[in-house]
Amino acid sequence: MSVTCSVIVPTHDRPALLAEAVASVLAQRAASVERIVVDDASTPPAAPPRDRRVTLLRRDEPGGPAAARNLGLAAAGGEVVAFLDDDDVFLPERLQLALEGLERAPLALCADAAFEDPAGWRGSRRLEGRIHDVILDATTPPVDVVAVLRAEALRFDEAYLGSEDIDWWLRMSERVPVATVERIGVLVRRHEGLRGLAGARARIDGSLRLLEMHAGYFATHPMAHAFRWRRIGLMAVSVGDRSLARRAQLRSLQARPTLRSAVHLARTLRG
């Protein structure tokens, strides 16, 4: 009996990119696929390609990526759930890679590549087994590369308008082990618009909330603590908030003194 995969595609005001994303899900080589597009109150309403194989759900008010994915999770009927942001695309074998990884763990990852260089490995992390103690030591994999047994999938915390994926990763990594299939299944697009439906300010606020809500974890994981503050500092620079950037890099250095943290702090003191 074939396994049904539910693919959830949240979208907001990206009609042209959404069409490409949905087309890539329709092109999957896996035998049984449920395709769910969740329109997070786009204006005008999202209009994915008309195809009886695509289910369209709509939120009346924008709630961000967490709320959109949760609506899709509630509607999903497949044994396996995968996610695709509306500005990225799946390669045709994406869900086959997912099923291969799920033979070893309840949560499986594949690799991703830049849309402009589909043959180039983008540096995705290779994670295996119980990873709770290391998951936040570096950038968490994008949810596009995740496939998870629906029975194990946790909801995203809708209090986060950005960094909801990091919070989700931390909770999921405590719940289940993971497996990585080291082949490219997702192309991530570089563009001037927002990434992941959230801007830098939302991601900063989300990271600050993450540090507060999971203070116990960060207190016992200095590498993760330092990395999170360093990321906040870099994002603060990108939005022109040099005061926050300076404070964040100082906190990073205090959490785990390294040359990298010292260099980032020094840069915020210039000018």
GIDA-V53688 format. One record per residue. N is the residue number from 1. RES is the residue in one letter. SS is DSSP state (@ for helix, = for strand, . for the rest). OMEGA is omega in whole degrees, -180 to 180 (* if undefined). D_LAST is the distance of its C-alpha to the last C-alpha in Angstrom with 2 decimals. Layout:
n: [N N]
res: [RES RES]
ss: [SS SS]
omega: [OMEGA OMEGA]
d_last: [D_LAST D_LAST]
//
This chain:
n: [1 2 3 4 5 6 7 8 9 10 11 12 13 14 15 16 17 18 19 20 21 22 23 24 25 26 27 28 29 30 31 32 33 34 35 36 37 38 39 40 41 42 43 44 45 46 47 48 49 50 51 52 53 54 55 56 57 58 59 60 61 62 63 64 65 66 67 68 69 70 71 72 73 74 75 76 77 78 79 80 81 82 83 84 85 86 87 88 89 90 91 92 93 94 95 96 97 98 99 100 101 102 103 104 105 106 107 108 109 110 111 112 113 114 115 116 117 118 119 120 121 122 123 124 125 126 127 128 129 130 131 132 133 134 135 136 137 138 139 140 141 142 143 144 145 146 147 148 149 150 151 152 153 154 155 156 157 158 159 160 161 162 163 164 165 166 167 168 169 170 171 172 173 174 175 176 177 178 179 180 181 182 183 184 185 186 187 188 189 190 191 192 193 194 195 196 197 198 199 200 201 202 203 204 205 206 207 208 209 210 211 212 213 214 215 216 217 218 219 220 221 222 223 224 225 226 227 228 229 230 231 232 233 234 235 236 237 238 239 240 241 242 243 244 245 246 247 248 249 250 251 252 253 254 255 256 257 258 259 260 261 262 263 264 265 266 267 268 269 270 271]
res: [M S V T C S V I V P T H D R P A L L A E A V A S V L A Q R A A S V E R I V V D D A S T P P A A P P R D R R V T L L R R D E P G G P A A A R N L G L A A A G G E V V A F L D D D D V F L P E R L Q L A L E G L E R A P L A L C A D A A F E D P A G W R G S R R L E G R I H D V I L D A T T P P V D V V A V L R A E A L R F D E A Y L G S E D I D W W L R M S E R V P V A T V E R I G V L V R R H E G L R G L A G A R A R I D G S L R L L E M H A G Y F A T H P M A H A F R W R R I G L M A V S V G D R S L A R R A Q L R S L Q A R P T L R S A V H L A R T L R G]
ss: [. . . = = = = = = = = . . . @ @ @ @ @ @ @ @ @ @ @ @ . . . . . = = = = = = = = = . . . . . . . . . . . . . = = = = = = . . . . @ @ @ @ @ @ @ @ @ @ @ @ . . . . = = = = . . . . . = = . . . @ @ @ @ @ @ @ @ @ . . . . = = = = = = = = . . . . . . = . . . . . . . = . . . . . . . . . . . . . @ @ @ = = = = @ @ @ . . . . . . . . . . . @ @ @ @ @ @ @ @ @ @ @ @ . . = = = = = = = = = = = . . . . . . = . . = . @ @ @ @ @ @ @ @ @ @ @ @ @ @ . @ @ @ @ @ @ . @ @ @ @ @ @ @ @ @ @ @ @ @ @ @ @ @ . . . @ @ @ @ @ @ @ @ @ @ @ @ @ @ . . . @ @ @ @ @ @ @ @ @ @ . . .]
omega: [-178 178 177 178 174 178 -177 -178 175 -178 175 172 175 -173 -177 -180 178 -179 179 180 -179 178 -180 177 177 -177 -178 -179 176 -170 -172 -175 172 -174 -176 174 179 179 -179 175 176 175 -2 180 179 179 178 179 -180 -177 -177 180 -178 175 -180 174 -178 171 -180 178 180 -179 -179 -175 -180 -179 -180 179 180 177 177 178 -179 -178 -174 179 -178 175 -179 177 173 -177 175 174 -172 178 178 180 171 164 -173 -177 -175 -176 173 176 178 -178 177 179 -178 172 -177 -178 -179 178 -175 177 166 176 174 179 177 179 -178 -179 -172 179 -175 177 -174 178 178 180 176 -173 -178 173 -179 -170 -174 -176 -178 -170 -178 178 179 -179 178 179 176 -178 176 -176 -176 164 -174 174 -175 -179 -179 -172 175 174 173 180 -174 174 178 171 174 -178 177 180 180 176 180 179 -178 -180 179 -178 175 -175 -172 170 -179 175 180 171 -171 173 -174 179 -175 173 -178 -174 171 178 -175 179 179 173 175 177 -179 179 -176 -179 177 179 175 180 179 179 177 177 179 180 180 -175 -179 -176 180 178 -176 179 -178 179 -174 179 178 180 -180 -179 -178 178 178 178 177 179 180 178 179 176 -177 178 176 -180 -175 179 178 179 -180 -180 -177 -179 174 177 178 180 179 -179 -179 -177 176 178 -180 180 179 179 179 178 -180 -180 180 -179 -179 173 *]
d_last: [64.23 60.85 57.73 56.18 52.40 50.67 47.50 45.26 43.01 40.82 39.71 37.94 37.91 38.03 41.61 41.34 39.49 41.83 44.83 43.62 42.86 46.31 48.02 46.64 48.11 51.39 51.51 51.48 54.25 54.81 58.15 57.41 54.19 53.44 50.64 48.96 46.41 44.76 43.47 40.81 41.79 40.82 41.45 43.83 45.33 44.86 47.76 47.86 50.56 53.96 55.49 57.77 55.92 52.74 52.53 50.19 49.01 46.99 45.00 45.37 41.95 38.76 38.13 35.66 36.42 37.87 40.43 41.35 41.95 43.95 46.21 46.84 47.56 50.08 51.88 51.81 55.22 54.51 54.72 51.32 48.15 45.34 42.34 40.83 37.85 38.80 36.33 37.61 41.06 43.56 45.35 49.14 49.60 46.84 49.33 51.61 48.80 48.32 52.01 51.93 49.16 50.87 53.87 51.87 49.80 49.52 46.01 45.38 42.40 42.36 39.65 37.60 36.36 34.21 36.29 35.46 36.68 39.53 40.64 37.31 36.77 33.50 33.15 34.80 35.49 39.05 40.10 43.60 45.53 44.14 40.36 39.39 37.78 35.49 34.93 31.46 30.24 28.88 28.78 32.09 34.31 34.41 37.50 38.78 39.90 41.69 45.41 46.99 50.49 50.71 52.50 49.47 46.71 44.79 43.51 39.83 38.41 38.09 35.77 32.98 31.80 29.48 29.68 33.41 34.20 32.43 34.46 37.55 37.05 36.80 40.03 41.85 41.10 42.76 45.73 46.61 46.11 44.69 45.64 43.79 45.55 43.59 44.24 42.18 43.31 40.37 38.21 34.76 33.58 30.08 29.46 26.99 28.59 28.21 29.14 31.85 32.24 29.08 25.48 22.29 22.41 26.03 25.29 22.64 25.26 27.88 26.10 25.61 29.30 30.24 28.77 30.74 33.96 34.17 32.86 35.86 35.20 31.56 32.67 34.97 32.90 29.74 28.85 29.04 27.15 24.20 24.30 24.40 21.34 19.44 20.64 19.60 16.03 16.07 17.85 15.48 12.63 15.35 16.04 12.58 13.07 9.95 12.01 14.89 13.14 12.08 15.63 17.28 15.97 16.95 20.31 20.74 20.34 22.78 25.23 25.49 23.59 22.92 20.82 19.59 18.41 16.68 14.84 13.79 12.67 10.62 8.79 8.03 6.63 3.76 0.00]
//
